[in-house]
Amino acid sequence: MEEKEMMEEDVIDLTELLQQVRKHLKMIIAVTLACALIVGVYTVFFVRKQYSSTARIYSKPEVTEGTVNYSEITANNLMVNNYIEMIKGNNIQSQIADTLDIDKAEVKGSLEVTNDSDTQIISITATTDDPSLAKSIADTTVEVFRNEVKESLNVTNIIIIDEAEVNNTAVSPSLRKNLLIGAMGGLVLSLAYVFIRFMFDTRIHNKDEAEKYLGIPMLGTVPYMEE
């Protein structure tokens, strides 16, 4: 019996909470739109745009009389991860920074080196707030790396399959994504406000609530009259 009463009270509370949400629906919508607008304005006018430029290199296997040396392909596959770590290393990145006369931390923060799945192709992507600088970093990285492996490892089969280009389309920030985050934040904040206000509101608003919380029927009401 007690469990049944508790379930009935929970249903009533949920109904009342939904009523409060409907009551404050205009406020919820306004806060949601306002937060989205604030985040949108901040994104457009205060967040610096980032631009990327990508170069792709390939470790070409030796071809003798039209026949590919498959043992060399296997060796190249094993070397791909080593090449990636070399590009990420301090030696090559210091040379890049010296060549471009920029800070090594800027080079390190801008570079992303990845291996295309199931290939020996290495993608070198530079992302900065200057599209021309991004291209320069990507190009210089390729040049420095090829020279380094040639001198250190006597490797001469690294070829460029895609040269870096100036990309004037920003890759970040994403206005659409940030608008969605702002709207979701505004929605959560406004709903939290309604929920907290509902949970801490201990006032009795009508006779039905009075009968519910006092457990006795009301015999009558006294009307409020202004003097």
LOGUNU-867888 format. One line per field, with one value per residue (C-alpha): x negated, y, z negated; residue number from 1; residue in one letter. Coordinates in nm, 3 decimals, always signed. Layout:
# LOGUNU-867888
X	c(X,...);
Y	c(Y,...);
Z	c(Z,...);
nr	c(NUM,...);
rest	c(A,...);
***
This chain:
# LOGUNU-867888
X	c(+0.000,-0.278,-0.465,-0.151,-0.114,-0.480,-0.439,-0.131,-0.321,-0.611,-0.370,-0.206,-0.548,-0.654,-0.331,-0.383,-0.741,-0.625,-0.368,-0.644,-0.845,-0.543,-0.489,-0.847,-0.870,-0.919,-1.201,-1.365,-1.351,-1.482,-1.778,-1.859,-1.863,-2.053,-2.330,-2.357,-2.380,-2.648,-2.860,-2.809,-2.923,-3.224,-3.316,-3.291,-3.461,-3.694,-3.816,-4.111,-4.052,-4.282,-4.395,-4.549,-4.782,-4.876,-5.162,-5.178,-5.490,-5.548,-5.830,-5.860,-5.975,-6.244,-6.124,-6.372,-6.284,-5.917,-5.919,-5.842,-6.071,-5.814,-6.070,-6.140,-5.768,-5.770,-6.077,-5.915,-5.604,-5.818,-5.993,-5.675,-5.632,-6.002,-5.969,-5.668,-5.859,-6.156,-5.934,-5.790,-6.136,-6.326,-6.601,-6.381,-6.145,-6.437,-6.563,-6.215,-6.198,-6.546,-6.464,-6.142,-6.277,-5.992,-5.974,-6.008,-5.702,-5.497,-5.619,-5.545,-5.198,-5.103,-5.222,-5.019,-5.183,-4.970,-4.986,-4.699,-4.545,-4.699,-4.941,-5.295,-5.168,-5.251,-5.039,-5.205,-4.950,-5.033,-4.759,-4.810,-4.620,-4.804,-4.729,-5.061,-5.258,-5.075,-5.187,-5.543,-5.564,-5.428,-5.665,-5.967,-5.891,-5.896,-6.218,-6.399,-6.281,-6.393,-6.736,-6.768,-6.687,-6.915,-7.210,-7.146,-6.999,-7.104,-6.735,-6.657,-6.320,-6.095,-5.878,-5.614,-5.273,-5.079,-5.238,-5.106,-4.874,-4.750,-4.404,-4.204,-3.908,-3.926,-3.917,-3.823,-3.640,-3.316,-3.039,-2.765,-2.918,-2.967,-2.611,-2.482,-2.699,-2.575,-2.212,-2.251,-2.420,-2.138,-1.877,-2.047,-2.087,-1.725,-1.590,-1.816,-1.678,-1.319,-1.401,-1.582,-1.308,-1.047,-1.233,-1.286,-0.941,-0.765,-0.471,-0.112,+0.040,+0.400,+0.655,+0.562,+0.204,+0.330,+0.545,+0.259,-0.004,+0.225,+0.415,+0.752,+1.032,+1.086,+1.419,+1.397,+1.178,+1.152,+1.143,+0.878,+1.027,+0.835,+0.907);
Y	c(+0.000,+0.238,+0.157,+0.237,+0.574,+0.656,+0.572,+0.793,+1.081,+1.038,+1.051,+1.364,+1.527,+1.447,+1.593,+1.908,+1.934,+1.907,+2.175,+2.401,+2.336,+2.435,+2.740,+2.856,+2.741,+3.094,+3.155,+2.822,+2.902,+3.255,+3.136,+2.862,+3.109,+3.371,+3.125,+3.007,+3.371,+3.459,+3.157,+3.235,+3.596,+3.487,+3.227,+3.468,+3.772,+3.647,+3.296,+3.293,+3.087,+2.796,+2.685,+2.354,+2.249,+1.887,+1.725,+1.351,+1.145,+0.784,+0.537,+0.409,+0.046,-0.035,-0.162,-0.371,-0.451,-0.396,-0.621,-0.482,-0.593,-0.715,-0.764,-0.393,-0.319,-0.514,-0.325,+0.007,-0.089,-0.152,+0.183,+0.394,+0.425,+0.507,+0.783,+0.927,+0.932,+1.097,+1.377,+1.426,+1.433,+1.735,+1.711,+1.759,+2.003,+2.218,+2.231,+2.331,+2.611,+2.738,+2.731,+2.928,+3.145,+3.054,+2.900,+2.522,+2.511,+2.660,+2.388,+2.116,+2.254,+2.286,+1.952,+1.634,+1.332,+1.029,+0.715,+0.645,+0.311,+0.003,+0.214,+0.347,+0.701,+0.953,+1.266,+1.574,+1.838,+2.182,+2.388,+2.754,+3.084,+3.180,+2.969,+3.062,+2.965,+2.632,+2.557,+2.663,+2.438,+2.138,+2.198,+2.254,+1.944,+1.731,+1.892,+1.858,+1.500,+1.386,+1.543,+1.389,+1.031,+1.066,+1.178,+0.960,+0.643,+0.669,+0.650,+0.813,+0.661,+0.914,+1.084,+1.357,+1.247,+1.554,+1.893,+2.130,+2.407,+2.730,+2.659,+2.975,+2.783,+2.768,+2.422,+2.559,+2.682,+2.518,+2.778,+2.516,+2.295,+2.586,+2.711,+2.365,+2.353,+2.699,+2.604,+2.280,+2.468,+2.723,+2.447,+2.260,+2.578,+2.685,+2.338,+2.317,+2.652,+2.528,+2.199,+2.361,+2.620,+2.345,+2.127,+2.409,+2.566,+2.472,+2.709,+2.588,+2.733,+2.607,+2.408,+2.080,+2.113,+2.212,+1.898,+1.683,+1.807,+1.855,+1.532,+1.691,+1.819,+2.195,+2.323,+2.660,+2.946,+3.307,+3.540,+3.810,+4.158,+4.477,+4.759);
Z	c(+0.000,-0.092,+0.232,+0.430,+0.259,+0.324,+0.694,+0.715,+0.552,+0.799,+1.094,+0.954,+0.898,+1.253,+1.386,+1.184,+1.309,+1.670,+1.599,+1.469,+1.787,+1.998,+1.780,+1.837,+2.199,+2.336,+2.089,+2.181,+2.552,+2.494,+2.284,+2.536,+2.826,+2.626,+2.534,+2.894,+3.010,+2.753,+2.847,+3.218,+3.179,+2.973,+3.236,+3.528,+3.376,+3.101,+3.191,+3.430,+3.743,+3.819,+4.164,+4.270,+4.547,+4.620,+4.809,+4.871,+4.925,+5.027,+4.984,+5.340,+5.381,+5.634,+5.973,+6.173,+6.535,+6.464,+6.155,+5.808,+5.528,+5.273,+5.000,+5.026,+4.990,+4.664,+4.547,+4.637,+4.440,+4.135,+4.179,+4.199,+3.822,+3.788,+4.044,+3.859,+3.529,+3.701,+3.832,+3.483,+3.328,+3.201,+3.463,+3.769,+3.600,+3.488,+3.846,+3.967,+3.709,+3.802,+4.174,+4.131,+3.847,+3.613,+3.267,+3.242,+3.016,+3.301,+3.535,+3.281,+3.208,+3.572,+3.714,+3.740,+3.902,+3.991,+4.199,+4.439,+4.346,+4.514,+4.720,+4.702,+4.759,+4.487,+4.455,+4.308,+4.204,+4.064,+3.901,+3.809,+3.812,+4.132,+4.444,+4.608,+4.297,+4.281,+4.638,+4.562,+4.257,+4.451,+4.745,+4.524,+4.319,+4.634,+4.756,+4.422,+4.374,+4.721,+4.669,+4.323,+4.428,+4.730,+4.518,+4.212,+4.364,+4.728,+4.823,+5.157,+5.247,+5.065,+5.325,+5.296,+5.422,+5.305,+5.254,+4.991,+5.108,+4.956,+4.817,+4.747,+4.606,+4.227,+4.070,+3.729,+3.537,+3.652,+3.621,+3.656,+3.388,+3.147,+3.204,+3.117,+2.804,+2.699,+2.756,+2.560,+2.278,+2.266,+2.269,+1.984,+1.776,+1.820,+1.743,+1.437,+1.319,+1.357,+1.183,+0.888,+0.846,+0.853,+0.599,+0.349,+0.385,+0.059,+0.101,+0.125,+0.439,+0.434,+0.235,+0.402,+0.278,-0.067,-0.089,+0.037,-0.209,-0.513,-0.458,-0.547,-0.325,-0.290,-0.418,-0.244,-0.128,-0.236,+0.068,+0.079,+0.084,+0.134,-0.106);
nr	c(1,2,3,4,5,6,7,8,9,10,11,12,13,14,15,16,17,18,19,20,21,22,23,24,25,26,27,28,29,30,31,32,33,34,35,36,37,38,39,40,41,42,43,44,45,46,47,48,49,50,51,52,53,54,55,56,57,58,59,60,61,62,63,64,65,66,67,68,69,70,71,72,73,74,75,76,77,78,79,80,81,82,83,84,85,86,87,88,89,90,91,92,93,94,95,96,97,98,99,100,101,102,103,104,105,106,107,108,109,110,111,112,113,114,115,116,117,118,119,120,121,122,123,124,125,126,127,128,129,130,131,132,133,134,135,136,137,138,139,140,141,142,143,144,145,146,147,148,149,150,151,152,153,154,155,156,157,158,159,160,161,162,163,164,165,166,167,168,169,170,171,172,173,174,175,176,177,178,179,180,181,182,183,184,185,186,187,188,189,190,191,192,193,194,195,196,197,198,199,200,201,202,203,204,205,206,207,208,209,210,211,212,213,214,215,216,217,218,219,220,221,222,223,224,225,226,227);
rest	c(M,E,E,K,E,M,M,E,E,D,V,I,D,L,T,E,L,L,Q,Q,V,R,K,H,L,K,M,I,I,A,V,T,L,A,C,A,L,I,V,G,V,Y,T,V,F,F,V,R,K,Q,Y,S,S,T,A,R,I,Y,S,K,P,E,V,T,E,G,T,V,N,Y,S,E,I,T,A,N,N,L,M,V,N,N,Y,I,E,M,I,K,G,N,N,I,Q,S,Q,I,A,D,T,L,D,I,D,K,A,E,V,K,G,S,L,E,V,T,N,D,S,D,T,Q,I,I,S,I,T,A,T,T,D,D,P,S,L,A,K,S,I,A,D,T,T,V,E,V,F,R,N,E,V,K,E,S,L,N,V,T,N,I,I,I,I,D,E,A,E,V,N,N,T,A,V,S,P,S,L,R,K,N,L,L,I,G,A,M,G,G,L,V,L,S,L,A,Y,V,F,I,R,F,M,F,D,T,R,I,H,N,K,D,E,A,E,K,Y,L,G,I,P,M,L,G,T,V,P,Y,M,E,E);
***
